[in-house]
Amino acid sequence: MTLAGKRIFITGGSRGIGLAIALRAARDGAKVAIAAKSAEINPKLPGTIFTAAAEIVAAGGEALPIQCDIRDEEQITAAVEKAAAQFGGIDILINNASAINLTRTEATPAKRFDLMFDVNVRGTFLTSQAVLPYLQLSAEQGRNPHILTLSPPLSMKAKWFKNHVAYTMAKYGMSMCVLGMSEEFRRQGIAVNALWPRTAIDTAALAMIPGIDTATCRTPEILADSAYIILNRSSADCTGNFFVDDEVLASEGVTDLEKYSVVPGTKDFLMDFFLD
């Protein structure tokens, strides 16, 4: 397996899961464009597109930091064109950018509702749309193009909606993009898959949710290693899947997940949403 020379576009990759995926690819010598809003240091949210780029270069990759508000169609188009011009094309899109607001219906203001749908659903759709022509060229060149979206398996069970209807709809909107686009792009040889964690992942976004004990979480590297496996699979054969991180690793014989524990020796992890 290798992602050497792959041209990757990641949304929201200045920290957390997106950055971990970028760094795993960078170790092979991949070229990574980080498209995110964070251009200035925020004491509440560590990491910017520039610090992420520095880490990618240090890991052995080529980096292109791009300030981009995923809610803005023109900024998305400009960011994708900039990355394609810099790298000579795009082979992989990681739809990582996401907004979360775990509130019940009466406590969800329109502003938060709109943010989640603008970032999660609209952002995923428009970025996939903008990258598509480059992925089509990648397929014609035999470069194994992939879209990987960080979203959950679809389930119509009420328990996944009742405590945060708006958030669930927004995340499922990302998953519906996977469901539809995987079939739409199948004949073109472009893989479209989703990836989701079995357990809660220790990220800056999670730390902002009251009452979460990060000691019961795993690190973003478990998703990075899972994504690495998926992105190395044949785009002609591996598409339309809703992968779960530990199942992906197990498929490659990796069943000892201790190294991904935030606190070594943890046995009882906080399970993530949307998985039975």
N, C-alpha and C positions, 0 to 999 in steps of 0.2 A: 504494500500500500504506500502511496505517496501522493502528495498534493503539490509537488515541486512544479513551479511555473504556472500553477493555476491562478486565474485572475478572479478575485473574490470581492463581492460588494456586500457589506454588512450594514444593516440599519441599526442604530442605537448601540454601537459597539464600543463606546468609550469606557465601559466598565462591565463587571459582572459576566453573565453568560456569553454575550456577544464578544467581549474581549477574550474570554477563555477560548472560544472557538477560533478566533483570529490568531491567537498565540500558538495554538496546536498546529494550525496550517502553516504559520510562519516558520516553525521548526523544520519544515520540509523545503522552505524557500519560496513559499507562495507570495503572490502580490495581493495586498489587501487594502481595499478602500473602506475607511471608517466614516460612515455618514450619520452624524448625530448633531444634536443641538449644542452640547456642552463644549464651548470654546474657551470659557473662562473658569477659573477654579471656584468651586462652590464648597464652602466648609461643611455643608450637610451631605453633599454627594461627591465623593472623591473621584477623580479622573476626568480628563477632557479628551477631545479628539487628538490633541497634540501629545499628551502623555501616553495615550494608547498607541499612537504611531511610533513613539520612541521605544516602547516595549516590543512592538512588532519587529522593528529593525534590530533591536538587541537580540531577539530570538532567532534571527536569521532570515527574516522576510523583507519584502519591500512594502512600504506603507504610503498611503495617500489620505491624509486627514481632510475631510470635507464637512464644513458646517452646513447642516441641512435640517430644516424643520419638516418632518415627515408629513405634516398636515398641509403643506403648500405644494401644489402640483408643479408649479414652475421650478421650485427649488429641487424637487425630486428629479425632474427631467434634466436640469443643469448638472446635478450631482452625478447622475448616471452617465451623461455625455462626457463629463470631465474624467471619470474613472476609465471609461472605454478609450478615450483619447490617450490617457497616460499609459495604460497597460496594453493597448492594442486590441481591446475587446474585453468581454466578461464571460466567464465560464460558470460561475456559481453565484447565486443570490441567497443570502441568509436574511429572512424576514424575522428579525429579532426585536425590533422596537415595539414596545407595548406599554399601555397605561393601565393601572389597576386602581380600583376604588371599591372596596368591599363593604358597600352600604346597602341597607334595605331600601325598598322603593320610596318610602316617605322621606328618607334621609339622603336621597341622591339628587342634587341640584342639576338643572339642565346643563350647566357649564361642565360638570364632571361627566355627565352622560355623553355630551358632544365630544369631549376630549378622548374618551375611550373609543368611540366609534371613528373619530377622525384619525387617530393613531393606529388603532388595531385593525379595523376593517378597511377603511379608505386607504390608509397608508400601505397596508399589505397589497391591496388590489392595484393601486397606482404604481407602486414600485415594481411589482411583477410585470405590469403592463409596459413600463418604461424599459425594463431590462430585456424583455422578450425578443426584440430584434437581434440583440447581441447573443442571446442564448441560441437563437435559430442559426446564426452564423457559426457558433461554437459547435453545434450539432453537425453542421455540414462539414466542419473541419475535423470531426471525429474526436472532439475534446471532452466528451462526457459531461454535458451540461446538467446542472442540478438547481432546483429551487428547494430550499429547506426552510420551513416555517416553524417557529417555536409556538405551537398551539396544541390543544388536547384532542383526544379522540372524541367524536361526536356521540352524545347520549341525550336522549329525550326524557331522562328520568327527572322528575320534579325536584328531587333533593339537591340537584346541582344548580337549580335556579332560585329556590325559595329564599335564600339568604342574601343574594346579590344578583337579581335579575339582569340588571344593566351590564355588569361585568361579564357574566356568563354569556350573554348574547354577543358581546363584543369579541370575546375569545373564540366563541363558536363561529363568528363571522370569518375569522382568520382560517379556521379549520374548513369552512365551506369553500373558501378560495382553493384550498388544497384539494378537496374532493372534486370540485369542478375542473380546475385547471389540469389536474393530473390526467384526466380523461381527454380534455381538450388538446393537450400538447403531446399526448402519447405517440401519435403517428410521426411527430417531428423529432422524436428521440430525446425529449427534454423531461427529465425526472422531476416530479413534484411530490414531496413528502412532508410529513409533520413529525416533530419530535417533542416529547413531553417527559418531565421527570416523575419518577415514582414517589420521591420524597420532596419535601420543601428544600429549596436551594438557598444557601447563605449569600444573599446579594444586598446591595445598598437599598434597593426597593423593598425587600422583605424586612430589613431592619427598621423601616419607617412605619411598619404595621404594629400597633400596640399589642403587647402580650405574647409576642413570638420569641421563643427561646431558641437562639441559633445553635445551641449545643445539640439540638435534635435534628439538625439539618445536615445535608451533604454539600460539598463544594461544587462550584460551577464546572470544575474539570471533568466531572462525570458526564456532563452533557457535551463537553468539548470532545472527549474521547468517543462518545457515541456518534456525534456528528461526523467525526473523522471517518469512522467505519462506513456510515451511510454514503458520504460523498465520494468514497472510493469504489462504491458498487456501480455496476453498469446502469447507465441512465435508461437503457432500452428495456431492462428487466426489473429494475427497482423503482417503482413509481406507484403512487396512490396509497401509500402506507401511512398509518398513524403509529409511529414507533414510540416505545417507552424505553427510557435509557438503560435500565438494568437488563431488559430483554435483548436489546441490541448487543450489549457487551457479552451476555451469555451465549449469543449466537456465534461469537468468536472465541468461546471457551473461557471468558473472563467472568468468574463467579465470586471471587474474593474482592469485595468492594470496600474493604477497610480503609484503604488509602484515601477514599473520598469523604470520610467522616470528618466533620469539623472538629469534633472531640473524639480522639482515638478510643476505641472500645465501646462506643455507643451501640446499643442494641435496639432501642425503641426510638424510631425516627418519626418525625411529624410527617404524615402522609400528605401529598399534594391533593389539590382538588381534581375532580372529574374522573378519577380512577376508582373502580369498584375493588 
